[in-house]
Amino acid sequence: MSAPTAPAFAVADLLGLVALGELLAFERMAADARLAPELRRRAALGEMAAAEVANYRRLADRLTALEVVPQDAMAPYVEAVQAYHDSTEPRDWAEAVTKAYVGDAITDDFLCEVAAALDEPDRQLVLDVLHESRYAEFAAAEIRIAIDADPRVAHRLSMWARRLVGEALSQASRVAAADRGALTALIAQGERMNVEALLRQLTAAHTERMTAAGLNN
């Protein structure tokens, strides 16, 4: 028996949520680039911001092909997602790259798991967009450089990372409240989507990510 197809509204809503994330990621990277300590890093972040715009364009084009206005698909989530970014404004370069490395990654991990319930080509589109690793690798390297320069920074960034995760989980609750049932519908479709198991998986990935960057859990 073939797996049930995800409801059309759920596909559009998830694509809208991911598209909004890409659009806000562009805005944030462009702003964070001004915190960079020198031009090489500033240019690197600017290039990555451009890639986020390209990702947004792919998602918006797919929504249009599904006869969904991209702005309409994104609109229910704007307040909730913007609230997360407003409450986690980095104070310096080290906090900016830690936010990208830790805060964004746990959200991307969750969305990738939800996207597993989509049919093609939407599943692969979301996975392609969220599996862009250049920024994560760049951010992790910058965190290690900051810690090597001043080991005391590790404690501050570890505390910041814990706050980011807490805010990300709160954001998930706000997104669920704004959602029309899309994420619930997709989770129900997934063969591996036991909520407790998913949380354990997300936590394990977060722990591994923190260790790799030299941060304490």
Secondary structure, DSSP 8 states (H G I E B T S, - for coil): -------HHHHHHHHHHHHHHHHHHHHHHHHHGGG-SSHHHHHHHHHHHHHHHHHHHHHHHHHHHTT--HHHHHGGGHHHHHHHHHHT--SSHHHHHHIIIIIHHHHHHHHHHHHTTS-TTHHHHHHHHHT--HHHHHHHHHHHHHHHH-TTHHHHHHHHHHHHHHHHHHHHHHHHHH--SHHHHHHHH-TT--HHHHHHHHHHHHHHHHHHTT---
